[in-house]
Structures are given as C-alpha cells and as structure tokens.
Amino acid sequence: MWLIPTPELQRARLAAQGTSGGAARLYALLEDVIAREAAQHAVPTLLVDGARSVEETVAVVEGRFADAIAAGPRAQTTDERRALLREINEAIVAQVRAYHDRPWATGDADAVVRTFVCECGEAECEVELELPVGAIRRSSAGPDHRR
C-alpha cells in the first residue's frame, strides 16, 4: 500500500524540512508517478492529509491487510521471529547504504543513526533501539534489548 500525501501536506512537510526549488518539484513529480502507476496497476493507496495520527494511519493500513495477516504465514518459533526481525534491520541498513553510494551523497553510512527493532525474538517484545548503521553487521548477532 502506497501512502500518498496530499499536495498541501507534501508542500508543508517539505517546507518544514527546508526543501524547496528543484528538489520540491522532484518530490511532487515522484508523487504523481507513484499515484498514476499505483492506479494503473490497482495497487492500494491511502491518501494522507495529516488529519490522522500515525497510530490511526497504521490502523487503516492494518485493516486493509487484516485478512492476509490473519491467514499467515506467521513466524511460530523464536528463531523464525529472529530471522524476520533481522531481515527488517538489514533492509534499513541496505536503504541507508544505497543512498550513501550515490555520487552526490555525503557522510558516512556507518555513522547514520536509525531506529532498529530488537532481534531477541520474544513474541511480546516491541523494543526499538537507536543505533548507528555500522552497528548492524550481517554476520553478527543483531540488536537485542537484553544485551
């Protein structure tokens, strides 16, 4: 599901970030392409205007996918949960690294701090950890609130 901002919300958020000019126009064009292609391919979208809280928006998305989530498959064991949580964290690392691999990007990907999910695998754990990307290594144990 694509979350599509209204033009007003997009302009307000870009202005709040100090993004203007060509970069702001690029974001608007990208939003148009995403909305058009989503409609072309019957991909579900949700228009976001800022009226809903993050929690309310999550509830709408969860409602849209409730049947698929209920049908599963689901991680049944601690090891299966750990593997899925690891995949989430590795996706975040890959996104940050891909951005920093661009010729115009500056900074050190390893130093970028992001929110990662705890990989303890406990079914009830919802701990999130703020860590530098460099702390997440494919070959080592991931973030765990117990350590």
NULUM-234344 format. One record per atom (N, C-alpha, C, CB): y, x, z; residue in one letter. Coordinates in pm, whole numbers, plus 50000, padded with zeros to 5 digits. Each point is the difference from the previous one (the first is absolute). Glycine has a CB too. Layout:
BEGIN
YXZA;...
END
This chain:
BEGIN
498835008650000M;501174991450000M;501235009050000M;498774981250123M;502125016049783W;501265007549994W;501074992450078W;499375009749773W;501334997450312L;501154994350071L;501225003349916L;498915002350232L;501744987449717I;501135001749908I;501284996050073I;498534995549797I;502405013950220P;501254996350066P;500914991949907P;499835020750142P;500954970349919T;501024993349920T;501035010649961T;499644977450118T;501095020549773P;501025009949962P;501015002550113P;499734992849762P;500624996750311E;500985001550110E;499445008950111E;500944977249947E;497815020550089L;499385008150106L;499855014449953L;498784979850088L;500805021949788Q;499835013549948Q;501325007650001Q;498114992049857Q;502965001650096R;501325006649999R;500445003650142R;500614987449792R;499195003450302A;500425002550138A;499225011650062A;500584975850023A;498125024749952R;499195010850059R;500305013449935R;498224983450050R;502005016649819L;500355012549933L;501365005050048L;498644993249800L;502304997750216A;501335003950049A;499915005650141A;501064982449856A;498115011550229A;499835004750136A;499405014150005A;499714976350073A;499495027049825Q;499405013449990Q;500935009949931Q;497754989449994Q;503375005749954G;500925008649928G;499585002449856G;500535010750215G;498584980849732T;499545001349862T;500894991649910T;497635004250076T;502935002249823S;500904992649909S;499895006049861S;501584994450190S;499235000449719G;500085005449865G;498704998949924G;501725015550080G;497914995349852G;498815000249916G;498734997550079G;501185015649850G;498734989750270A;498794997950080A;499844985250034A;500215023150096A;500874970149939A;499934985750031A;499604992049876A;501765003050178A;498775000949706R;499634993249876R;498525002149968R;502355002849916R;497165009350110L;498595002949978L;499124991250087L;500595023749940L;499784974650187Y;499244991150089Y;500004985749947Y;500585014750196Y;500554980749756A;500094986349946A;499124998649876A;502354997950088A;497665012049825L;499154999649881L;498525000150038L;501795011849869L;497864996550228L;498625000750045L;499564986750058L;500275024550046L;500574969150031E;499684986950057E;499774989949888E;501355005350205E;499474995149691D;499834991049885D;498655002449931D;502504999549968D;497145013150013V;498735003349934V;498824995150085V;501085020249891V;498984982350238I;498914995850089I;499874984849998I;500375020250146I;500734972649867A;499964985350001A;499474994649868A;501934999650158A;498525006149731R;499554995349869R;498515002749980R;502315004149908R;497255008150124E;498595003449980E;499104992350097E;500695022749921E;499774974950199A;499214992150096A;499824985849946A;500875013950193A;500194980349753A;499914986549943A;499074999949879A;502324995050082A;497795015149833Q;499165001149880Q;498525000350034Q;501865012249887Q;497814994550221H;498605002250036H;499544991350117H;500255023349917H;500574966850118A;499664990650108A;499715007050133A;499104984749827A;501655025950199V;499895007050128V;500864992650101V;499575022549886V;499914974750233P;500804992750097P;501245008050044P;497914988450078P;503195004649937T;501245006050048T;500564991650113T;500485009749772T;500384996450305L;500714993150106L;501465004249991L;497934998950150L;502944991549828L;501435002849994L;500505002250143L;500284986249786L;500345025250236V;500495003750132V;501524999549998V;497985014650044V;502574976950043D;501474998750004D;500595004450133D;499814981249840D;499355023550250G;500485004650131G;500024989150105G;501355016649881G;498344971050081A;500024989050096A;498815000850096A;501184985749832A;497695019650121R;498825001350085R;500025013550071R;498684985049846R;500785015350274S;499815012650070S;498835007449936S;500924990350216S;498895022149820V;498875007649949V;498714992950040V;501305021850014V;498624973650109E;498804993250048E;499734987249921E;500405009650228E;500644982949742E;499844987749921E;499555003249857E;501764988950140E;498775021849804T;499605004149865T;498545004250000T;502365007349949T;497245000450151V;498595004150011V;499114987650011V;500695021750112V;499734968449964A;499214987750016A;499824992849867A;500854997850235A;500195001949682V;499894993749868V;499005007649913V;502404991950016V;497685021349985V;499085008149920V;498574998350052V;501855016749952V;497984983850179E;498664998050057E;499454986349963E;500595015350190E;500274974549812G;499574986549962G;499524999549857G;501614990750163G;499085016449749R;499635000249857R;498625006149980R;502415001849939R;497255008150144F;498735007249985F;498984996450107F;501285018449895F;498974971250182A;499134996550113A;498554997949958A;501964989450110A;497815003549782D;498634997449956D;499285013049961D;500714977149921D;499985031550006A;499395012749959A;499745008950121A;501164998449777A;499785001750317I;499825008150121I;498814994750080I;502485005150008I;497434981750006A;498894994150075A;498665002649933A;501564982350083A;498425017649783A;498755002249927A;499515014450012A;500674982049842A;500245027250183G;499615013950018G;499885007249868G;498814993650206G;500625017949789P;499285006350109P;500935005250109P;498225006149838P;501204996250277R;500745005250114R;499285012150057R;500914977050051R;499875031950005A;499415011350070A;499304994750125A;501785016149911A;496954987050103Q;499234995150114Q;499825010450109Q;498824984949843Q;501165027750118T;499755010550098T;501275008250022T;497585001049932T;502405006650175T;501135008950029T;500195010049887T;499594997550247T;499325007949700D;500105009749891D;500614993749875D;498025012250092D;501604975349877E;500584993049884E;501494997750021E;497794988949954E;502605007150167R;501434998150029R;500765013249989R;499434980850152R;499995029849902R;500655013249991R;500235004049854R;498915006750218R;500084990949698A;500135003649858A;501124992249933A;497555005349993A;502574981850037L;501084991949940L;501365004450052L;498424980749978L;501675022150151L;501265004550057L;500415013549943L;499494987350210L;499535021349769R;500265013049940R;500554998249859R;498165010350138R;501264980349786E;500464997449865E;501464995450000E;497664994049933E;502724997750162I;501394995550013I;500925012050020I;499244978050098I;500405030649997N;500845011550030N;500085009749883N;499404997550240N;499485004549693E;500015009049883E;500854994449887E;497725008050064E;502344978749922A;500864994049897A;501475002850029A;498284981949962A;502105017650165I;501385003050038I;500325014549966I;499914982950185I;499185026149850V;500185014249969V;500145002049850V;498685006450205V;500454987149718A;500055001649853A;501324995149943A;497524997149991A;503024991850061Q;501284994949952Q;501135009950028Q;499184976650036Q;500845028850084V;501065009650036V;499875012649915V;500064991050236V;498745014049751R;499795012149919R;500354997649853R;498195007250159R;501444981349787A;500324996949860A;501514999749979A;497864986849978A;502875007550117Y;501464999949988Y;500535014450000Y;500114977550116Y;499435030649977H;500515013750011H;499545009149886H;500034996850245H;498984999049680D;499575007749883D;500934998149881D;497664998050080D;503214992149927R;500934997749889R;501025011349994R;499694975050021R;500745028549858P;500905011549986P;501334998450073P;498945004049782P;501554984050234W;501304998050063W;499924998550152W;500744989449790W;498055009250262A;499854997850145A;500305012850076A;498284982249957A;502335016050157T;500285011450088T;499294997750133T;502245004249888T;497625006350186G;499394998950131G;498545004049998G;501604982150055G;497825017750064D;498625004150020D;499164987850036D;500745023150073D;498324973449842A;499164988250025A;499315000950135A;499634997649754A;499925014250286D;499305001450127D;500894996750120D;498585017349894D;502734984050090A;500924997550110A;500434985450011A;500805023449974A;498924968649925V;500404985950001V;499214992650108V;500565000749752V;500154992250334V;499354992450107V;499804985749953V;501065014650178V;497734980449837R;499644986449962R;499194993750113R;500015006149753R;499834980950238T;499194992750097T;498574999349946T;502004986450081T;497075018349999F;498584999849965F;499254991250100F;500165023149898F;498764970950056V;499174991950089V;499025009150073V;500244979849849V;499455016350272C;499015007350080C;498654998649932C;501304996150215C;497965014749778E;498695000249937E;498864999850100E;501015012249811E;499244982950311C;498944999850100C;498874990649961C;501695005450174C;498614984449747G;498984990849956G;499704988750096G;499075018649878G;501604981050237E;499794989150094E;500544987149938E;500165015850200E;499064973649803A;500354987549931A;501334994350047A;497584995549975A;502785006150148E;501234994150053E;501215009349994E;498564986450149E;501265025949808C;501095009850001C;501034996949892C;498425017350088C;502844982049953E;501114998149907E;501055010950016E;499574975350004E;500025036150050V;500925011050026V;500465006249868V;498885004550222V;502424998249771E;500575007149886E;500625012750053E;500424978649871E;499475032150054L;500495013150042L;500995005449900L;497855004350119L;503275000549929E;501005006549915E;499645014749991E;501834983250065E;497795021149815L;499555013849981L;500535005649869L;497934995150133L;502235018249861P;500345006049871P;498804999249907P;501655015550111P;498624982949761V;498954998949900V;499055011950007V;501574987149853V;498965024650175G;499165012050009G;498954999350109G;501905012749913G;498254978150182A;499034998750108A;498744992749955A;501885000050163A;498184993449721I;498864992549949I;499285008849899I;501174977550038I;497665026849997R;499215008649913R;498724992949960R;500965020650110R;498654980449765R;498794993349951R;498755004650075R;501074998049775R;498855014550260S;498765005350057S;499934999150152S;499925015149807S;501154980950258S;499984999650147S;500054985750050S;501125022350009S;498664976250119A;500114986950062A;501454995349989A;498095005050161A;502074982149817G;501344994449983G;500634996450132G;499324991549780G;501825001550213P;500724996350120P;499154990850088P;502175002349876P;497825000450252D;499234992250095D;500814999150129D;497765007249896D;502514980850148H;500844998250119H;499365005750126H;500944979649894H;497785023150102R;499305005250118R;500175015150015R;498354981549977R;502195024949919R;500175014750008R;501455003350023R;498055003849847R;
END
